[in-house]
């Protein structure tokens, strides 16, 4: 049971979608909204969210009266009342049954036995209307309470029983941190990912165009007022008015989706390397999850021949740094690194970059302090591009990307961002490449991608290479 709040919609759910559906009044976080989309939306033909409220009320009796007097809606209702003063159990039961509700005894018994928490869960057999009355504000009990949706909407889940994937989601509510819940929600929502992404992009691009039109409209209206108030300059003002009118009408007629923007929507909706995407006006923010595939193998061959690249000095400016114990051995470093940076590598590094593209002003920037893991859990097993992390540097791509934006080749610009994320300049040895090797040899995550598709930690990759070499020697002896 996790206490942490989920303060933003879980990717790939866009905020534009959550703004169109019902949410609890004063809903404390996005956990119930996300769970409803994952397990209720597939079972309801026209899903419109969950109506209800999250309320702190001193007396349980007041909470019960509030609930039974407010359950006339035909929408899905889930109300959660936190109270301090408990009412008489017999009176509670009588009030609930008088209004056609039943008490789900096993939920209250479970929380009483497991956590000594007083809880009463009620539901209506015919209506999709439920409530939880509980005497604690601890958020972990809120998160475990919402996992009982299948018990509180029995008529819905009778027709469409819980799947294994549904069970995995609700079981994640009992974990001590929110990461498991977020991961399970994301797995359930994969079928909707393209739909949500397309909706977000269409909405945001529409907003961008409407913003331009509204700006032109405001300018036009302001100028009309100016013409009315300044008679002395009436002639010049009227001329300006006509010019702005032409501009406004031209924008109304032309500021629509064109082929380049339609292609951009389709490309971003289907490109798996693009993650954690957001738009702010005409500015597109996104991260890239790719493989390190652009480096100079000739430079590595020179390093390998001279041998100094294996010396273990992988800190900034060539200083030593902490490595995993297994990589304190120079030969082990050589085995692994030669199989990553050769001309025919066995492994590729999973690498990430973050970008901010201004579609209107043709600019691109990168952030060195970007928190990849907070944006998307997938980045836990990716290494940040060293040029971006250390210097916010895009190298030669910094000039090429704006050129593509000026030509309205948005897809080309983003492809260059992906290429920059997967590029490391080995010749910038002391400034970026050696620190990058230090991060690599001190990592316990599965940041290496074997050419047959298997992801491994650096230590697992070393064991694999050693075993493979022994097997090859055995075959030679045979």
Steps between C-alpha positions, in 0.01 A plus 500: 500500500681810379457845654661695217265714293483463123487870416480478119317280250693177441660481155354444241182664643506865387365772730281605207311169539463518879356850456214355293386231748348509850735490797431498873437840653824577690662180368837489682699352211465325164498141634122441477468686170779284355355177643157584359642553151695171527223268629165677450545664159542161319171386660289811432410590144487877561727544800475851650713459811405461867268747674512548876702675767791468740386666824626554855195504731506493881199271560439176311124558528532832313710326233238227453217754472707698252560192289144357488365845412742539211481169309243587233751520216510229234876530465751274673528624857774431754494718813764483773418650840756538780334548839609539863189414705342162427121455495307205644543190279130408516395849395760501223370171362135613518572827318698326228240227441214753504645658187556171316870460581682201642809481719794307358598338827815326378671831412445646846603170664820488293612851599404444864699177526800616298536856628249554784327762285122556523362494147154454349467434125153529343363440151173492308406184311334684213683831489872546440515687830743421786659663803773441757467639856831476688651647815852575380652761267802278426523492120617140492151389606346715226720324246413154632128592509485584130637153421158358599324645191403154371325424832324837510373477137398130500241533221764644264770243576246215489460561127871566446705312762840625611789404275847405620618845393221660708606294803859612456387865509288473814765289675748780434287722730631292791867566420696737721596738218312638204742383227339156469154655468618746234668219303186280507277789395733571208484134392117508504489823301728394216197437270401866552847652464465603135144628554610711799809632326306596188235673713763697692683610187185597313376698801829678555555586135141623479567717807812637334304600188213644703752699700628663183147578383397636840809716514415642159138550612611691810727717292214571263258588781757726669561681178129554444476662844799716421337617174182593689688709757760677286325706232809704412682196367186340358640457152816320612305297755250382239782399270658301781161350576469371145849347517423322825165385365675338205748336738224369725290364216807347342584321825143374535517364146853355510584408861388139475674166506713460191679190373820563699310524827279199425816300427648624831195379696517157339878474546497597868202271566687194373871563572602287799826685563306814599402496870359741764372741237332830595408820317499852639347728240712446189787342698537120487682331790597135473762243594664240279567138595737348244826309458853638473560435130699799378864509607841469332620137517835608348557721804425207728739278304774758558417513872504120520835467320667747734327351806454814706121498471490199737690677782192551724527881512141573408416800711481858378833616354642149524465460877426158643144412597316222681436189285318176567740251663510278192623793288791581725669232288647661186452188288128492585469865394670419174275201425180697552601830338644332189165332448312830520712737291645277230392509134281191558390538864326227696325760721358851461450746785140607565526878498266795552474871421252778577397774256292815480398608150333837429299439182425870449846646566709212358704436813621186672649465848592216735501476881795369700303467827200313356357229732438216255378247761234739630369555148480133402606186696641348178803731532615316811686266263638776271813714525481873424693623198823643652518803271152607609539406868835673547483795258144518352682456171340374176821525299449537126130429536443835673510685168341231282182462707393870470564479124247217475249693715526804271420270208203363704658156479392420857557127465852556370576727796382239751692224322812713542422525873478120516830477313666745740382296801666192352831680423813519715822671387788274610749774415365712787669244718575684822195730501219253425606153388700390805224612744253309282709182538508560877118514515483185291740295711330607824142418394289208625203558267434319169647777287656273235304363205639181347474471122251212535264728697583405861565780754775447758688679776870566430592222743261252332640598161856432619404153626326429169811604301735293715277193472471552125879523466545179701243324283680612183832370636337165581370470145848579365650223715236256371 
